[in-house]
Amino acid sequence: YDLVGFVDDDPGKQGREIDGLAVLGTAEVLRQVAQAHDVSEVVVAITRSGLVDGRLVQALMDCHEKGIQVTLMAPLYERLTGRVPVEHAGPNLQVVLPVERDPNRVYLLVKRGADVLIGLLGTVLLGVLFPLIALALRLEGPGPLLYHQVRVGRGGRPFTLVKFRTMVPDAEADGPRWAQEGDRRITRVGHLLRRLHLDELPQALNLLRGEMSFIGPRPERPEFVAALEQQIPFYRARHAVRPGITGWAQVNYRYGSSTEDALIKLQYDLYYAKHCSLFLDLAILVRTLGLVLTLRGR
């Protein structure tokens, strides 16, 4: 995209530059401005209420009749970034939820079948590697081998996620907190398990029980969900689909450790909820394999 400038009805913005782009006039001269600059597309980027007044509607119709494409900001944002702009949705639920999209039954059946197959293979691999991982954890020090933690699943229902323990036994003596880059609570064996993604193996049991899918938004802890729902609009919408071991946010963004990270990951998660398909799942699977083979776990 070669951005030309803005058109805005705010008198205080006329003649100004915003992010290096000039405000070229008001809605009344939109068609003339577009034609003068040989514009091929007009993007409607109004976030205050999602509503447009009559003058702007007429100006957009004038552009449309002249062969100029008119595009809404939200779908354009999704196409360019693979994310849903939740902070600009206003009251428009169609931006953040697949309200007019019926689930594809064939896709859901294939996805569940793949989850069961992956769960069975993961259980076999877990049985083979369990003695070696257990021995390594025991040699490093005391503590449980498996880590059980309550997470929020589909529809907001809690379930118990199972992983190999990768942190010291008293890692959360002061209460729940996000893992950080270079977190000293992670043990040496735990660091290796995370690098190889072997700490996730016990989640094969969550797959078989139907609590998780292999691909979907990463399930979060209830303590963090309660806080994030108060800070981030539409955060609960990520619970519209079954949570996953890997997902669109995981292959596109780093490990989240703050509210700002949670907002960006939510944008990716909602994109997946709106556009989930076999093609998107395969794309996520291929990129996940790339992360595993290059040892980019954390």
N, C-alpha and C positions, 0 to 999 in steps of 0.2 A: 504493500500500500504506500502510495505517495500522498501524504496528507497535505491539503491545501490550506485549510483554516477552519475557523468556527463561525457559525451563525447563532446569535443569541439575542433574546429580547430584553435582556437586562441592560438598562441605559448606562449603568456604571462600568460595563465591560466594553462599550463601543470604543474602537480605536486602540484597544490594549492588545498586548500579546500574552498568551497563556501557553506555557511550556514551549515557547519559541514559535507559536503559531498565532497569526493575527485573527482578531474578531472582525469579520468582513462585513457585518451588517446584521439586520434583524430578519425575522421570518418573512416579512413582506417582500424582501428583495432576494429571497433564497434562489428562485429560478434564475434571475438575472446573474447572480453571483456564480451559480453553478455553470451556466453557459459561458460566462466570461472567462472562467478558468478551465473550461473544457473538462468538467468533472463527469466521471462515469458512474459514481455511486455517492449517495447521501446516507449517512449513518445517523439515525435518531437516537441520541444519547441523553435521554431525560430521566433522571432518577428520583426527582423530588416526590412524585406521586404516581408515576406511570401514566399520567393523563396528558393529553395535548389539547390546546385550545383550537377554536375554529380557524383562526388565521393560519396556524401552522399546518392544520389538516389540508387547507386549500393550497398552501405553498407546496406541500409534499405531493398533492395530486397534480399540480402544475408540472412538477419535475417528472413525475411518473409518465404523464402524457407526452413529455418531450423525450421519452426513452431513457431517462436517467433512473438507475436502479435505486430503490429506497430500501434500506436495511435497518432492522432494529439492533441496538447495541448488544443486547444479551446473547442472541444466537451468534452474532459475529465474534463476540468475546469467546464463546465456547469453541467456535471453529479454529480461532487463532491460538488458543491457549490450552484447550482440553480441560477447561475449568468452568464452573458455574459462578457468575458474579453475585454471590449472595448478598453482599453489602449494598448492591445497587438494585435489588429486586423490588423494594418497596412492598406494596400489598399484592403484587402479582405472583401468585403461587405457581403459575405455569413456568416461571423462570427457574424455580428450584425443585419442582416435583413433576413426575411424569403423569400428570392428572388425566391426560387424554390417551395414554398409551396402555393398552391391554397387554398383560404378560403373555408371551409366546409359550404355549404349553409344550410344544416340541423342544424349544430351547431349555425350558425348565427341567424337562425330563432328562435331556442329554446332560445338562449341567449336574443334576443330582446323581445320574449314573456315573459321571466322571469323578464326582466327589467320593462315591463309594469305592470305586476302583482305586483311586489315589489313597484313600484311607486304608484299604486292604494292603496295598503295596507298602505304605508307610508303616503299618503294624508289623509286617514281616521284617522290614529293615530295622525297626525299633527292637524287635526280638534278637536280631543278630548283633546289633551294636550296643545294646543295653549293658551287657557284662563289662565291655571295655570302657564305656563312659562311666559306669558306676565305680569301677576300679579307680579311674583317674580322679574322680571327685572324692573318693574315700582317701586316696593317698595325699590329696592336697589339704584335707582338713575335715573336721566334723560338720554335720549339717545334713538335712534331708537331701535325697537324690532328686526328687521331683518337687516342682514348685506349683502349688495350686492357688489360683487367684480368680476372684469373681470379676467377670466382665459383663458389659451390656450387649445383648444380642438383638436379633430382629424383633421389632415391635417394642423395644425397650425392656425385654425380658432378660433377667440376669441368668448367667450360666457360669460354670467353673471351668476355666481354661487351664490346661496342663502343659507344663514345660519342664525341661531339665533346669535345675537351679544353676544360675550363672553368677550370683552375687553371694557375698558373705551372709551367714545366717541372720544377722541382726541389721540387715541393710536398711530397713525402714523403722528403726526404733523411734525416730522422731516424727513418724507419720508418712503418708504416701507422698512421693515426689517423682518427677520425671527423671529418667536417666539422662546424663549429660555427656558431652564429648569428653573422653578420657576419664570417665567415672571411676573413682577409686574403689567403689563398692564391688566392681566386677572382678572376679578371681582370674587367675591365669588360665585355668582350664575353661572357665566361663567365657573368657575372651576368645579362646580358640573355638569353642562351640558356637559362639555367635558369628564368628568369621565364616564358619562352614555351614551355618544355619542348622546345625544339628540340634540346637536347643529346642527347635520347633517340632521335632519328630513326634513327641507324645501327643501333639494336637491331631494326629491321625485318629485318636479316639474321639475327639470332638467332631471330626468329619463323619465318622460312622454313626454317631448319635444324632447327626443332623443339626447340631448346635452351630456349626460353622460350615462354610463352603471353602474350597481351596482358593477361590478368587472372590474378593469382596472388600468392603471397607474394613480396616483393621479394628477389632473391638477395643473399646476404651474402658477404663475402670469407672465404676459408679461415682467415686469421689470426684474425678476429673470431669465426668459428664455433667454432674450437678452444677459445677462452677462454670463450665463452658457454655451451658445452655443459657446462663444469665448474661454472658458476655458476647456471644456470637449469634446473630440471627439465623434461624432455621437449623440450628445444630441438630435438633432431634430428627430432621429429615434423613440423616444418614442411616437411621435405623429402619428405613423402609425396605432394605434388602438384608439378606443373611450376611453376617460378617465373614471375613476371609483371612487366610494365612498370608496371602499376598494380594495386592490390589493396584488399581490405577494410581493412587497416591504414592504407594510404596515404590513403584518403578519410575515415578516422575519427580519425587521430592525426597529430601533427606529425612533422617529420623527426627520426628517432632519432639521438641523439648520446651515449648512455650505456647502462650495463647496465640501469638502471631503465626507460629507454625501450624497450630490447630486450625486456624482460619483458612490457610492455603490448602491444607490437606482436606478440609471439608469441601472446598471448591472442586477438588479432584474427585472426592467420594461421590458428590452429588452428580457430577458429570457421568460417572459410571452408573449410578442408579437410573439416570435418564436414558442412557444410550447402551446399556448392557446388551451384549449379543455374543454369538459364538465367535465372530470375527474379532471383537474387542477382547474377549477372553483369551483367544489365541495370541493376540498381540502382547497382552500382559504376561502370558506364560513364557513366550520367547524372551521377553526382556527380563523376566525373573530368572530364567536359566542363565542369562548373561551375567546378572548380578552374582549368582551363586558360583559360577565358574571363575569369575574374577575376584572372588573372596571379598566382596564389598558389603558383607554383613556387619552389624554393629552390636 
